[in-house]
Structures are given as C-alpha cells and as structure tokens.
C-alpha cells in the first residue's frame, strides 16, 4: 500500500494482551475501508504471545509493529507510533477494544459535518458488553478529577453528538497534524490522565472536542475495580494536570487541602494510605521538573484554563461502582460539593 492511499492510522500500545488482541485485530480486518487504513502498534515488552498474534495478521492488515525492550507507558508509546504514522487522520485506542465494520466511514462523514474554522477532535462513545457506557463524554473537575458521569448507564438508542471537555485516550480521532501541533501526549504521565492533559491543551488552543454514539467502540471487558497501580497513577497525574493547565494555581490550594483530608481518610479505609504517601513523595522530589512543565506550557500554549470553566460538582460514580454505595463516602462527597 502506498503512503498516498493511507487515510487513517490506528495506533495503540500493547502489553501482555494475548487474551484480547486477536478480537481487536479481527475487527480491524473486517473494517469496510481497510484499504485506507494502516495500524501502528508499539509493544511495551510483552512476555506472552501478543507479538506472535499481531504478526499473524500482517498478511491481512497493513501493520507496523514497533518492539520496545521496556514498558514505556501509554503516552510515550502513542507518541512513537504517531511519529511513524502516514495517515492524514489518526485514531488512538487500546489493545482491548473491537470495531464495528463501518466505524471509520461514519467518523469521516461526521468530521466533515462538524469541522468549521478550527480543527476538531472526535471521541466516539465506548461501550462495555451489554451496551453499558464506558465513555460517552466526560467531565473535568477543577481539581483534576476526570470521569464519564454516564458510566455503567445503558447507551441511548437515539443518536446524539455533542461537545465535551475531554476526549478519551481509548477513542480519539483527529488530524495527525493537530496531534503534532499540540505536542502529543506528555510522557511524564506514563498512563492515565494523559488524555485529560491533552484535551485541556486542545481546548486552550481553541479546538473543540465532540463525542458521539453514531459510531461506538466496543470494550471487550467490563473494568470494575481500581488496583494499586491504577490508583497511584490516576491520583498522581491528577495533580500534574491541574498544575500544568489551570490559571492561578495558588487559588486552588485551600480546596486541595480540604479534598486531601477526605482522600486521606478514603485511602485509610481502602488500604491505600501507603500509596497516597508515595504520591506526595513523588510530587515533592520532582517539584523542579513539575514547575518546568508549567513553564514549558507557557511557551507553547499561553492561555491557561480558568477554574470556573471546568466542573465544580463531583458525581458519586467518581468513587467507583462499589465505593459509591458506601454511605460515609457519599456524605463526604456532598460536603465537598457544598464547599466547591
């Protein structure tokens, strides 16, 4: 396939994904515009049969597999993949998804309909088995919490496309040149919240973000719990997001102190106190590097986000499907919303 034929570059990292990668690639193989598509995968040092499964599809799909000797994380792996992309458009996703046949046909039509003066990002809805929502638009709270308020609800039958503050890193469609102009994902995030940071930079640059259920992406498994690894990076990176992007960061300090007292209590009752202390340790030991991130952003996209532009109320789903049923935590959440 010549570079001129490639319209869309699908990119995602893999890591020990032998249980899910076959179904992913099989769905890509069945896309109705496959001739226009290339697939670029960065493997983060998988130890299972992931790479073998990928190689077995090379006769059917235009695949570039880039092997790494270490786990670079989601953000840097995507940057590497996109640096090799030839498509006019890119679609960033995960290894554990599956595509409907007409996925990109619908997206390209929607892009032409929505695109005005500035480039846009489209983040199609993601659904779990049973048509439960994983992502269908997302909130970004001024303290860095980011989540889909409709998670675990049924996806509506009626189609709708609307603006949102955040695109999901599992479902992100845009011109490749826009991604490069915004400097891609920041590798400091490793994984989690790199999409929140990127979305805020896009908004600061004047680019609109849309979500839609006209075409939806399928997540192969329902993700119910947050393990220690996920908790650490979600909470650590939340601070990086707000420090990099929010105007007058000092005005957030009283809110951060109050929220931290509640989060410390939550960490204590969920046996994550040590993890929370490790987050504080990282932030203190890396304060110079973190301050540089804010300075670096000032030299590229100058206008920071006002905190009032972002959401001020937190929904109970932020506690997770199980913890949202704990009465004391719901009470704390109501207190926080009253304060904010």
C-alpha positions in Angstrom: 0.0 0.0 0.0 1.4 3.4 -0.9 1.5 6.3 1.5 -0.9 8.2 -0.7 -3.6 5.5 -0.1 -3.4 5.7 3.7 -6.2 7.9 5.1 -6.3 6.7 8.7 -3.6 5.5 11.1 -4.9 3.4 14.0 -2.3 3.5 16.9 -2.2 1.8 20.2 0.3 0.2 22.6 0.2 -3.5 23.6 1.4 -5.2 26.8 0.7 -8.8 27.5 -2.5 -8.6 25.6 -2.9 -12.2 24.3 -6.4 -12.5 25.7 -7.8 -9.5 23.8 -5.6 -8.7 20.8 -7.0 -11.4 18.5 -10.5 -10.0 18.6 -9.2 -6.5 18.2 -7.3 -7.3 15.0 -10.1 -9.5 13.7 -12.4 -6.5 13.9 -9.9 -4.2 12.1 -9.5 -6.8 9.4 -13.3 -6.6 8.8 -13.4 -2.8 8.5 -15.2 -1.8 5.3 -12.5 0.8 4.4 -9.4 -1.3 5.3 -7.6 -0.3 2.2 -7.3 3.2 3.5 -6.0 2.1 7.0 -2.6 1.4 8.5 -2.2 0.0 12.0 0.9 1.0 14.1 1.4 -0.9 17.3 4.1 -0.2 19.9 4.6 -3.3 22.0 5.8 -2.4 25.5 7.9 -5.6 26.1 5.2 -8.2 26.2 6.2 -11.6 27.6 3.2 -13.6 26.3 2.1 -14.4 22.7 0.9 -10.9 21.9 3.5 -10.2 19.3 3.1 -13.5 17.6 -0.7 -12.9 17.2 0.0 -9.5 15.8 2.5 -10.9 13.2 -0.1 -13.5 12.1 -2.4 -10.7 10.9 0.3 -8.9 8.8 -0.9 -10.7 5.6 -4.4 -9.2 6.1 -3.7 -5.8 7.7 -1.1 -3.1 6.9 0.7 -3.4 10.3 3.8 -1.8 11.6 4.9 -3.4 14.9 7.5 -1.5 16.9 9.1 -3.6 19.7 10.4 -2.0 22.9 12.8 -3.5 25.4 11.0 -1.9 28.3 7.5 -0.7 29.2 7.4 3.0 28.1 3.8 3.5 29.2 0.8 4.5 27.1 1.7 8.2 26.5 5.2 7.7 25.1 4.2 4.6 23.1 1.5 6.5 21.3 3.9 9.4 20.5 6.3 6.9 19.0 3.6 5.3 16.9 2.3 8.6 15.6 5.8 9.7 14.7 5.7 6.8 12.2 2.1 7.4 11.0 1.4 8.2 7.4 -2.3 8.8 7.6 -4.0 12.2 7.3 -6.0 11.2 10.4 -5.0 9.2 13.5 -7.2 7.2 15.8 -5.7 6.4 19.3 -7.1 3.5 21.1 -6.3 0.5 23.4 -5.5 -3.2 22.8 -8.7 -4.5 24.4 -11.3 -3.0 22.0 -13.2 -4.1 18.9 -14.5 -2.0 16.0 -17.8 -2.2 14.1 -17.3 -2.5 10.3 -18.5 1.0 9.4 -16.7 2.7 12.3 -14.4 5.0 10.3 -16.9 5.5 7.4 -19.2 7.1 10.0 -16.4 9.1 11.6 -15.1 10.6 8.4 -18.6 11.8 7.5 -19.1 13.2 10.9 -15.8 15.0 10.8 -16.8 16.8 7.5 -20.1 17.8 9.1 -18.6 19.2 12.3 -15.3 20.8 11.1 -15.5 24.6 10.9 -12.6 27.0 11.2 -10.5 25.2 13.7 -9.5 21.5 13.7 -11.6 19.3 16.0 -11.3 16.1 18.0 -14.0 13.4 17.9 -14.1 10.9 20.7 -16.7 8.2 19.9 -18.5 6.5 22.8 -17.1 3.3 24.2 -19.4 0.6 25.5 -18.9 -2.4 27.7 -20.6 -5.8 27.0 -24.3 -5.4 27.5 -24.2 -1.9 25.9 -23.2 -0.2 29.2 -21.3 3.1 28.8 -17.6 3.2 29.5 -17.2 6.6 27.9 -19.7 9.0 26.4 -18.4 12.4 27.1 -16.5 13.3 30.3 -16.3 16.0 32.9 -13.0 17.6 34.1 -13.3 18.9 37.6 -11.2 21.9 38.5 -9.2 19.7 41.0 -8.3 17.4 38.1 -10.8 14.6 38.6 -11.9 13.4 35.2 -14.7 10.8 34.6 -17.7 9.9 32.5 -20.8 10.7 34.6 -22.9 8.3 32.5 -20.6 5.3 33.1 -22.5 2.0 33.6 -25.7 3.5 32.2 -27.1 2.0 29.0 -26.0 3.7 25.8 -29.1 5.6 24.4 -30.7 4.3 21.3 -31.2 7.8 19.9 -28.0 9.0 18.3 -26.5 12.3 19.6 -23.3 14.2 19.1 -22.3 16.9 21.5 -19.3 18.9 22.8 -17.4 17.7 25.8 -14.4 18.8 27.8 -12.5 15.6 27.5 -11.6 13.0 24.8 -10.9 9.5 25.9 -7.4 8.2 25.2 -9.1 4.9 24.2 -11.1 6.6 21.5 -9.5 9.7 20.0 -9.9 10.7 16.3 -8.2 13.8 14.8 -5.9 15.1 12.1 -2.3 13.9 12.7 -1.1 17.4 12.2 -3.2 18.6 15.2 -1.7 16.0 17.5 1.8 17.1 16.5 0.9 20.8 16.8 -0.2 20.2 20.4 3.0 18.2 21.1 1.2 14.9 21.6 0.9 13.2 24.9 3.2 14.3 27.7 5.4 11.3 28.6 5.5 12.3 32.3 2.0 10.8 32.7 3.2 7.3 31.7 -0.5 6.2 31.7 -3.8 7.8 32.9 -4.8 11.4 32.6 -2.5 11.9 29.5 -5.8 12.3 27.6 -7.1 14.8 30.2 -4.0 16.9 29.8 -4.1 16.7 26.0 -7.8 17.7 26.0 -7.2 20.8 28.1 -4.3 21.8 25.8 -6.6 21.3 22.8 -9.3 23.5 24.4 -6.7 26.1 25.3 -5.7 26.1 21.7 -9.3 26.7 20.5 -10.0 23.2 19.3 -13.4 21.8 20.1 -13.9 18.2 21.3 -17.0 16.1 20.4 -18.3 12.8 21.5 -20.9 10.7 19.6 -22.8 7.5 19.7 -23.4 7.5 15.9 -20.5 5.1 15.9 -19.4 3.3 19.1 -16.3 1.4 20.1 -16.6 -1.9 22.0 -14.6 -2.6 25.1 -14.1 -6.3 25.4 -14.3 -6.5 29.2 -16.0 -4.5 32.0 -13.5 -2.8 34.2 -14.9 -2.8 37.7 -12.1 -2.2 40.2 -9.1 0.1 40.6 -5.9 -1.8 41.6 -3.0 -0.2 43.3 -1.1 0.5 40.1 -4.1 2.3 38.6 -4.9 4.2 41.8 -1.3 5.6 42.1 -1.1 6.9 38.5 -4.7 8.3 38.4 -4.2 10.2 41.6 -0.6 11.3 41.0 -1.3 12.5 37.5 -4.4 14.5 38.6 -2.0 17.0 40.3 0.1 17.3 37.2 -3.0 18.0 35.1 -4.1 20.9 37.2 -0.7 22.4 37.8 0.1 22.4 34.0 -3.2 23.8 32.8 -5.1 25.8 35.5 -4.6 29.5 35.7 -3.7 30.9 39.1 -2.9 27.6 40.6 -2.4 29.1 44.1 -6.1 29.8 44.3 -6.7 26.0 44.3 -4.6 25.3 47.4 -7.4 25.7 50.0 -9.6 23.4 48.0 -6.8 20.9 47.6 -6.1 20.8 51.3 -9.8 20.1 52.1 -10.1 17.5 49.5 -6.9 15.8 50.5 -8.1 15.4 54.1 -11.1 13.5 52.8 -9.0 11.5 50.3 -6.6 10.5 53.1 -9.5 9.1 55.0 -10.7 7.2 52.0 -7.1 5.9 51.4 -7.0 4.7 55.0 -10.3 2.8 54.9 -9.4 1.3 51.5 -5.8 0.3 52.5 -4.2 2.7 50.1 -2.6 5.1 52.6 0.9 4.0 51.7 0.2 4.6 48.0 -1.1 8.1 48.8 2.1 8.9 50.8 4.1 7.7 47.8 2.2 10.2 45.6 3.2 13.0 47.9 6.8 11.8 47.9 6.9 11.8 44.1 5.4 15.4 43.9 7.9 16.7 46.5 11.0 15.0 45.0 10.1 16.1 41.4 8.9 19.7 42.2 11.6 21.3 40.0 10.6 19.1 37.0 6.9 19.7 37.6 7.5 23.5 37.8 9.3 23.3 34.5 6.3 21.6 32.9 4.2 24.7 33.6 6.9 27.0 32.3 7.2 24.9 29.1 3.5 25.1 28.6 3.6 28.8 29.0 5.9 29.0 26.0 3.7 27.0 23.7 0.0 27.5 24.5 -0.1 30.6 26.6 -3.7 30.9 27.8 -4.3 28.7 30.9 -7.8 27.4 31.8 -9.8 29.4 34.4 -11.0 27.0 37.1 -14.6 28.3 36.6 -14.5 27.0 33.1 -14.4 23.4 34.5 -16.9 21.5 36.5 -17.3 22.2 40.3 -19.6 19.3 41.3 -18.5 15.7 41.6 -20.8 12.8 40.8 -20.9 9.6 43.0 -19.6 7.5 40.1 -16.2 9.0 40.8 -16.0 6.8 43.9 -16.3 3.7 41.7 -19.3 1.3 41.3 -18.7 -0.3 44.7 -17.5 2.5 46.9 -20.3 4.8 45.6 -22.6 2.6 47.8 -20.7 3.4 51.0 -22.8 6.0 52.9 -19.9 7.8 54.7 -18.1 8.4 51.4 -21.3 9.7 49.7 -21.7 12.1 52.7 -18.1 13.3 52.3 -18.7 13.9 48.6 -21.8 16.0 49.3 -19.7 18.1 51.7 -17.1 18.6 49.1 -19.7 19.8 46.6 -21.1 22.2 49.1 -17.6 23.6 49.7 -16.8 23.9 46.0 
